[in-house]
Amino acid sequence: MSNKVDQNRREFVSVATKTAAATVVAPGVLLHAMAQANLRSEPVTDKVRYGLLIDTTKCADGCSDCVTGCEKENGLDMLVEPEGASAEDWDRQRPRWIRTVKVKDRLTGQLSTLPLMCQHCENPPCADVCPTGASFRRADGIAMVDRHICIGCRYCMMACPYKARSFIHEEVERKPTIAPRGKGCVESCNLCVQRRDNGESTTACQDACKHGAIVFGDLNDPGSEISKALREQNTRQLRADLKLNTGVRYRGI
């Protein structure tokens, strides 16, 4: 009887410890619990290439729902303006994985509003210049940063033609487990990789867009919604002249 009680107690403590480790980074600081049931068990392969199609004809001027959705998903809304910093400096330097920009066609004069994020290039310049290998591209096409070996040199930021990367300048007290950011590291859109590795089929920006302007999916699957749309619509890459074969495509620009 005593052995059975001791075994039950050990099992309870083991479960409690694992749960606490997933949700707490420091005493009193609760984070998002990560679902363990559907975590990826198979290795990432190049049979899949994830990407986005953004229809700028559906993007409403002044709308920033995709930005808000991204920041909530990845804990960017938890960041606090440093004491003594001006609002202008904070707005310019605060980390963003998506920002809305306006682009003008030099030939037609057409002005388009669009969300801009990491373009998840097939041959990412950020990875080419990284001295430690912290910037890399997964086999499924997602460009990422390994925070454990990022030394904060910011070469990748200089190499990115889309200005899609952010640098963490200040100490970070609150962060979600899915984005354990820290001072001195670079980060950028990772196509909600935590969702990919939990078997989910959407991104936060796609879910947040009430205009249906963002489609996410597998570019290698001819039957996917994004592949069908790319075949049926005229789309463009940003800076196609660089021949980076981006995983993000735009319609209406």
C-alpha positions as CSV (number, residue, x, y, z in Angstrom):
1,M,0.0,0.0,0.0
2,S,2.8,2.4,0.9
3,N,4.7,1.7,-2.3
4,K,1.5,2.4,-4.3
5,V,1.0,5.7,-2.6
6,D,4.6,6.7,-3.1
7,Q,4.3,5.8,-6.8
8,N,1.1,7.9,-7.2
9,R,2.8,10.8,-5.5
10,R,5.9,10.6,-7.8
11,E,3.6,10.5,-10.9
12,F,1.7,13.6,-9.6
13,V,4.9,15.5,-8.9
14,S,6.3,14.6,-12.3
15,V,3.1,15.9,-14.1
16,A,3.0,19.0,-12.0
17,T,6.6,19.8,-12.7
18,K,6.2,19.4,-16.4
19,T,3.2,21.6,-16.4
20,A,4.9,24.3,-14.4
21,A,7.9,24.2,-16.7
22,A,5.7,24.8,-19.7
23,T,3.9,27.8,-18.2
24,V,6.2,29.6,-15.9
25,V,9.5,31.3,-16.8
26,A,10.1,32.8,-13.4
27,P,8.2,33.0,-10.1
28,G,5.0,34.9,-10.6
29,V,5.4,35.2,-14.4
30,L,2.8,33.0,-16.2
31,L,3.2,32.2,-19.9
32,H,1.0,30.5,-22.4
33,A,0.9,26.7,-21.9
34,M,2.0,24.8,-24.9
35,A,-0.2,22.0,-26.1
36,Q,1.8,18.7,-26.0
37,A,-0.7,16.4,-27.5
38,N,-0.1,17.4,-31.2
39,L,3.5,18.3,-31.2
40,R,5.4,17.3,-34.3
41,S,6.8,13.8,-34.2
42,E,8.1,13.6,-37.8
43,P,11.1,15.5,-39.1
44,V,10.5,18.6,-41.3
45,T,11.0,17.8,-45.0
46,D,11.1,19.8,-48.3
47,K,8.0,18.0,-49.5
48,V,6.2,21.0,-48.1
49,R,6.9,24.6,-48.7
50,Y,4.8,27.1,-46.7
51,G,3.9,30.5,-48.0
52,L,1.4,33.3,-48.1
53,L,-0.7,35.0,-50.8
54,I,-1.8,38.5,-50.0
55,D,-4.5,40.2,-52.0
56,T,-3.8,43.9,-51.7
57,T,-7.1,44.7,-53.5
58,K,-8.8,43.4,-50.3
59,C,-6.6,45.3,-47.9
60,A,-8.4,48.3,-46.4
61,D,-6.5,51.5,-46.0
62,G,-5.8,52.1,-42.4
63,C,-6.5,48.5,-41.4
64,S,-3.9,46.8,-39.1
65,D,-5.7,43.7,-38.0
66,C,-3.0,41.4,-39.3
67,V,-0.4,43.4,-37.3
68,T,-2.5,43.2,-34.1
69,G,-3.2,39.5,-34.6
70,C,0.5,38.8,-35.1
71,E,1.6,40.8,-32.1
72,K,-1.0,39.1,-29.8
73,E,0.0,35.6,-31.0
74,N,3.8,36.1,-30.6
75,G,3.8,38.3,-27.5
76,L,4.9,41.5,-29.1
77,D,2.0,43.2,-27.4
78,M,3.7,42.4,-24.1
79,L,6.7,44.6,-24.8
80,V,6.8,47.8,-22.8
81,E,8.2,51.2,-23.9
82,P,11.5,51.8,-22.1
83,E,11.4,54.4,-19.4
84,G,12.7,57.8,-20.8
85,A,12.3,56.8,-24.4
86,S,10.4,59.1,-26.7
87,A,7.3,57.8,-28.3
88,E,8.8,58.5,-31.7
89,D,12.0,56.4,-31.0
90,W,9.9,53.6,-29.5
91,D,7.6,53.5,-32.5
92,R,10.6,53.4,-34.9
93,Q,12.6,50.8,-33.0
94,R,10.1,48.5,-31.4
95,P,10.0,45.0,-32.7
96,R,7.5,44.2,-35.4
97,W,7.0,41.0,-37.4
98,I,4.5,42.7,-39.7
99,R,4.2,46.3,-40.7
100,T,1.8,48.0,-43.1
101,V,3.4,49.9,-46.0
102,K,2.3,51.8,-49.1
103,V,4.0,51.0,-52.4
104,K,3.6,53.0,-55.6
105,D,4.0,51.5,-59.1
106,R,6.4,53.8,-61.0
107,L,4.8,53.1,-64.3
108,T,1.1,53.4,-63.5
109,G,1.2,55.5,-60.4
110,Q,-1.0,52.9,-58.6
111,L,-0.7,53.1,-54.8
112,S,-1.3,50.0,-52.8
113,T,-1.4,49.3,-49.1
114,L,0.0,46.0,-48.0
115,P,1.3,44.0,-45.0
116,L,5.1,43.4,-45.2
117,M,6.8,40.7,-43.3
118,C,9.7,38.2,-43.8
119,Q,9.3,37.0,-47.4
120,H,10.7,33.5,-46.6
121,C,13.0,33.4,-49.6
122,E,14.2,30.2,-51.1
123,N,17.7,31.6,-51.0
124,P,17.6,34.0,-48.0
125,P,20.3,36.7,-47.9
126,C,20.0,36.7,-44.1
127,A,21.2,33.2,-43.9
128,D,24.1,33.9,-46.3
129,V,25.6,36.6,-44.2
130,C,25.0,35.1,-40.7
131,P,28.4,34.2,-39.1
132,T,27.0,31.7,-36.6
133,G,24.3,30.0,-38.6
134,A,21.6,31.5,-36.3
135,S,19.7,32.7,-39.4
136,F,18.6,29.6,-41.4
137,R,15.9,28.2,-43.6
138,R,14.0,25.1,-42.5
139,A,13.4,22.4,-45.1
140,D,9.7,23.4,-45.3
141,G,10.7,27.0,-46.4
142,I,10.4,28.9,-43.2
143,A,13.1,31.4,-42.5
144,M,14.0,31.5,-38.8
145,V,16.4,32.7,-36.1
146,D,18.0,30.4,-33.5
147,R,18.1,32.7,-30.5
148,H,20.6,30.4,-28.7
149,I,23.4,31.2,-31.2
150,C,22.4,34.7,-32.4
151,I,25.1,37.1,-31.3
152,G,23.2,40.2,-32.2
153,C,25.6,41.3,-35.0
154,R,22.6,42.4,-37.1
155,Y,24.3,41.4,-40.4
156,C,21.0,39.7,-41.3
157,M,19.1,42.9,-40.8
158,M,21.4,44.8,-43.2
159,A,21.2,42.0,-45.8
160,C,17.4,41.7,-45.8
161,P,16.0,43.8,-48.8
162,Y,12.6,43.9,-47.1
163,K,13.7,45.3,-43.7
164,A,11.7,42.5,-42.2
165,R,13.8,41.8,-39.1
166,S,13.7,43.4,-35.6
167,F,16.3,43.7,-32.9
168,I,15.6,43.5,-29.2
169,H,17.3,46.5,-27.6
170,E,16.0,46.2,-24.0
171,E,15.6,43.5,-21.4
172,V,12.3,41.6,-21.7
173,E,10.4,40.7,-18.6
174,R,7.3,39.2,-20.0
175,K,7.3,36.8,-23.0
176,P,5.3,33.8,-24.2
177,T,6.9,30.3,-24.3
178,I,6.4,30.3,-28.1
179,A,8.6,33.4,-28.5
180,P,11.3,33.4,-25.7
181,R,12.9,36.7,-26.8
182,G,15.8,38.3,-25.1
183,K,17.9,41.4,-25.3
184,G,20.5,41.4,-28.1
185,C,18.7,39.0,-30.5
186,V,17.2,39.4,-33.9
187,E,13.7,38.0,-34.8
188,S,11.2,38.1,-37.5
189,C,8.0,36.4,-38.9
190,N,8.3,32.6,-38.8
191,L,4.9,31.9,-40.3
192,C,3.6,30.9,-36.8
193,V,6.0,28.0,-36.7
194,Q,4.5,26.9,-33.4
195,R,1.2,26.3,-35.2
196,R,3.0,24.3,-37.9
197,D,4.6,22.0,-35.4
198,N,1.3,21.5,-33.6
199,G,-0.6,20.5,-36.8
200,E,-2.5,23.7,-37.2
201,S,-3.3,25.0,-40.7
202,T,-3.5,28.8,-40.4
203,T,-1.4,31.8,-39.3
204,A,-2.4,34.5,-36.8
205,C,-2.4,37.2,-39.5
206,Q,-4.7,35.1,-41.7
207,D,-7.1,34.5,-38.8
208,A,-7.1,38.2,-37.9
209,C,-7.8,39.5,-41.4
210,K,-11.6,40.0,-41.6
211,H,-11.3,41.0,-45.3
212,G,-10.0,37.6,-46.4
213,A,-6.9,39.1,-47.9
214,I,-4.4,36.5,-46.6
215,V,-4.2,32.9,-47.7
216,F,-1.6,30.6,-46.1
217,G,-0.7,27.1,-47.3
218,D,1.6,24.6,-48.9
219,L,3.1,26.0,-52.2
220,N,4.2,22.4,-53.2
221,D,0.7,21.0,-52.9
222,P,-1.2,21.6,-56.3
223,G,-4.5,21.0,-54.5
224,S,-4.0,23.6,-51.7
225,E,-6.0,26.8,-51.7
226,I,-2.9,28.9,-52.1
227,S,-1.6,26.9,-55.1
228,K,-5.0,27.1,-56.9
229,A,-5.1,30.9,-56.3
230,L,-1.6,31.4,-57.6
231,R,-2.5,29.5,-60.8
232,E,-5.7,31.5,-61.3
233,Q,-4.5,35.0,-60.4
234,N,-1.8,37.3,-61.5
235,T,0.6,37.7,-58.6
236,R,4.0,39.2,-58.0
237,Q,7.0,38.9,-55.8
238,L,8.4,42.0,-54.1
239,R,11.8,42.7,-55.6
240,A,11.5,39.9,-58.1
241,D,14.7,41.3,-59.7
242,L,16.7,39.8,-56.8
243,K,15.6,36.3,-57.9
244,L,15.1,35.1,-54.3
245,N,11.9,33.0,-55.1
246,T,10.0,34.3,-52.1
247,G,7.4,32.3,-50.3
248,V,5.2,35.4,-50.0
249,R,3.3,36.6,-53.1
250,Y,1.1,39.6,-53.7
251,R,-1.9,40.3,-55.9
252,G,-2.9,43.7,-57.0
253,I,0.4,45.5,-57.0
